[in-house]
Amino acid sequence: MSGSVMTPCEHRSGEPLYGGLLSRCRDCGLVSTSARPTFEYVDTYFTEDGKGGYDFDAPFARAHDEARFVAELRRLEAQGLKGRVLDVGCATGTFLTHAQRRGWTVSGVEVAAYGRAIAEKRLGVPLVGALSDLPAGAQFDVVTLHHVLEHIDAPLALLRDEVRPRVGRRLLVEVPNFRSLARRKHGPRWRDLRPDQHIYHYTAETLPPLLRAAGFVPVSVYTLWEPLWSLRTARDVLGLLPALVSTPASNGAGVQDGPAAVTDTSAYVPPQGAKRAAVELSRVAFRPLVATLERAGLGERLVVPRTRLRHQVRCRHGRRTSSCSLFGGRLG
């Protein structure tokens, strides 16, 4: 991998993956998309599930995001955190809506004017299009980046120069987990690969060094399964288990064939009655297995939920320095 705006490390040796679709650094292991993504986040990205978008207001999306974000907020609150929260890349404001309902004072950053306008209407508060548009010196108890960092071509600069000054107590980062069991099975057809949008593909081994280089100390790192359980989820878990012992070949399938194992969610209806009981029984039955997979680092989502700031930055090589080459250029 060559040092450039596309690669936050400056190592020079890259290993091609999936026929050159991706490149993995032979030194630090960071995976990047070989060709710079040119995806544009137009209005339809927020309203259509096709063509790489996500309909944030569809019934499935609402149920999925409620399960995901309410659980996250409960974890934060259980650690004594409550107050001002800043969501960077807040889209149409779903996370902030749930936070506001629970008594948080909410702020958000969203570069896409369409998504920002919807979020402002929902929340009744003005949002901004860039971190630099926030009031000078403003800090927040919690700053969150939900599936944002993989889209950023200069993540170190963003975290160090723009995010870090805004963190009062806690930074929380969530990204797709490139080491997930689903990615291992589906390869280039993994639904969260999205090489047309995602520049970097992080693991528990490559994300913490980036955070440390930006002046954060990751206190914990873990993976999570999909938040909305269903009978199909149970079937999918069983279908992934063979990938624990062998990595299936791509069988000639590439990203151009579309993502594998994507459920049609357009007709989603929350389970009721007997079906709801069956879903809950399966969730309880599968929980020990899912928890084991999460602890093994194989969940779909990679989360760094607890970080603390440090004034003296150390590079991964253990040196107190302001010029380590890992993740590009100067630190501190």
N, C-alpha and C positions, 0 to 999 in steps of 0.2 A: 504494500500500500504506500502510495507517495503522499508526502505532506502537502496538503492543499486545503482549500475551504471545504472540500468534500470529506476529508479525513481528519478527525480530531487527534489522531496519533501521527507521529512523524516517521514511523518505521517504513522501510522501503520494500519489504518482501510480502507479497500477497498470494494467497492460495485461492484459485477460482473455485466457486461452488455453483452447482446447478448449471453447468455448461457456460460459466462466466457471467451468469445473471448477478451473482453476488461475489464478493471478495472477502476473504478472512485473513487478517494480519497474522503472519507466522510468529510474530514476537508477542503481541499482547492479546490476540484472539478476537479483536473487535471485527465485527462483520458489517460491511457496508454494501449498498447497492452500487453496481459497477457503473451504470449510466445515470447521470444526474436526473432525478425525477423532475418533470415539468408540469405536474398536476396543478390545476387551478381550482381554487375553492370558490366556485360560483354559487349562486343561490340554490341551485338544485342539489348541491351537496348536502344541504340541511333538510331536504324534503323528499328525496328519492333514495331508495335502497340500491337501485341499479347504478351502474357506471361509477362504482367506488364511493357512492354517497351513503348517507345514513339518515333515515327519516326519524328524527328525534321525537316526533309527536305520534308515531304509530303506536298502537296498543302494546305490541311486544316491546318496543323500545322503552316505553314508559314503565312497564313492569320490570324489565331488565335493569334499568337505571335506578329505579327505586330500591330494588334489592341490593344493588351494588353500593349506592351512595349512602343509604340509611345505615347499612352495616359499617361503612367506613366512619361515618360521623359518630356512631355509638362507640367505636374503638377510640377515637380521639377524645371524646368526652369522658370515657372511663379512665383516661390518663390525666384527667384534670384540665383538659384544654377546652376553652370556650372563649368566645370574644370576636375578634376581627379576623375574617378569612378572605384571602385573595386567591381566586381561581384563574390561573394563566391558561388561556385557550379555553374559555368557558363556553364556547359555542352558543347554543340558545338558552343557556342558563339553568340546565336541569340540576346540576349539583348545587348551585347556589340557591335554587328554589327550595330544595330540601333543607339546606343549612339555615336559610332564613326562617323556615317554619319551625325550626328547633331553637330559635333565639339567637343565632349568630348574626353579626353585622357583616354584610356581604359586599365585596367589591370584585370586579372581574376585568380581564383583559381579553379581547377578541378582535383579531385583525380583520375578520370578514364583517363588513358593515351589515350585511343581511342578518347574520346570526346575532350580532350585537344588538340590533334594533329589537329583535324578538325577545332577547334576554332582558333588555331595559324595560320593555312593556310588562313582562312577567313580574319583574322584581320591583319596579317602581323606583329604581335608582339609576343614575347615570353610570355608564361603564366607559372604558377607554379602549383605544385601538392599539396601544403600545405601552409597555412598562414605563417608558420615558414620559408618557402623558400623565402619570400619577403625580400627585402633589409631591414636591421636593421633600425628602426626608420621611415620607410616610412609610410606616412599618406595620406588619400584620402578625397576629399571634400564630396563624398558620397560613402558609403559602402552598398551593397544590398545583401540580402539573399532571393532568390525566391524559395519557396517550398524546402527548405533545412533543416530547423530546426526540422521538424517532423521526419527526418531520423536520428537525432543525439542522441546517448544514453547518452551523458553528456553535455546537452545544456548550463548549467550555466558556466561550465569550458570553453567551446568554446567561448561564448559571452564575458565573463569577462577577460579571459587570452589571447585570440587570436584575437578576433574581436575588442574589445574596444580600444586597443592601435593603431589600424589602422584608427579609425574614426576621421576625422578632423572636419567635420561640421554636417553630417547627417548620421544616420543609418536608412535603410528602410528594413522592414521584411514583407514577405508575406507567409502565410501558408494556407492550407485548413481549412475552418471554420467548426468545429464540431457542432456548433449550427445552421448550415444552414438549410433552409427549406427542401432542398433536402435530407439531412441526416435524418431529422425528418421523412420524408415520407418513405425513402427506407431502413433506419436502417442498418443492416449488409451488405446490398447490395449497399449501397451508393458508387458511383464510386470512390470517393476520400478517402475512408476509407483505402484501401490497407494495411491490417494488415500484409501482407508478407513483406512490406517495411517500413511502418510508425510505429515508436516507441511511439510517443506521438501525441495526438489529441487535438489541442488548441482551446480555445474560447476567447472572449473578456474579460472574467473574469480571465483566467489563464495565458495568454501570458504576459500582462503588469507586473504582479509581478515578473515573470522570468527576464524580461528586467531590472526592478528596482534593483533586486538582483545582476545583473551584472554591475550595475553602470550607467544605462541609465535612463532618465526621459521621458517616453512616453508622447508626447504632444497631439497626436490625435490617435484614433483607429477607424477604420470603416470597413465595409464589402462591397464587390463589387460583382456584378453578372458576369456571363461569358462575356468576352469582344466582342466576335464575334456574332452579332445578325443574326438570320435567322427566317424564318417562323416556323421552328420546335422549335426554342427557345420560340417563342410566345406560341405555343401549350403546351410546357413543363411547362411554367410559370402557365398557367391556370390549368394544371394537378396537380401542387403542392399546390394550394390554399386550398383544403380541409384539408391539414395538419396543417393549421393555427388554426383550432378549435379542431382537434383530431389527436392523433398520431396513425397511422395505425399499427396493429399488423404485425409481420414479416410473418405471414401466412405460417409458416413452412420453409420459405426460409432462407438460410444462405449464408455466404460469399462463400461457396463452389459452390453455384448455379451461381456464376458470378455476376458482377455488373448489376444493373438495369438501364434501360433507356440510354443505350450507343448507340450512332449513328454510323453507318458504314460510316466512313469518307474517305474510300479509293477512292471513285469515286467523291470526292468533286470538284465542279467547281464553281468559283466565280459567283454570280448571275449577269445577264446582262439584259439590256432592261427592259421590263415590269416587270419581276420578281424582278429585282433590285429595281425598283420603289415601288413594293409591300412590299419588305423587309424594305425599309426605312420608308414607311408609318406606318407599324406595329411597328417599333422601336420607332417612335415618339409617337404613340398612347399608347404604353405600358410604356413609360418612367416614367410617374408619379407613376404608380404602382410599377415598379421595384425600383425606387428611394425610395419609402416608405418602401419596403422590405429591401433594403440595410440599411436604417437608423435604422430599427428595429433590425439590427444585423443578418439578415437571408440570406445574400448573400453567394455565394459559396466560396469567398476568403476573408480571414481575413488579413487586412493590418494595420501595424503600420508604417505610412509614415513619421512621424516626431518624432525624439527623440533628446534630448540634453544630453550631458555628465554631470555628477556631481562628484565632488571630494569627497564629504561626502555621503556615502551610508546609506540610511535608509532601514530597513527591513519593511515588510508589517505590522508588529506590531507597527511601528512608533518609534522604538528605534534607536539611533545612535550607531551602533555596528559593530563589525567585525566577529560575531559568531552566527548570527541568524540561526536557523535550517531549516527555510523555503527554499526549493529548494536545500537543501543539504549543510551542512558544512559552511565554512567561507566565508565571503564577504570581498571585498576590498583588 
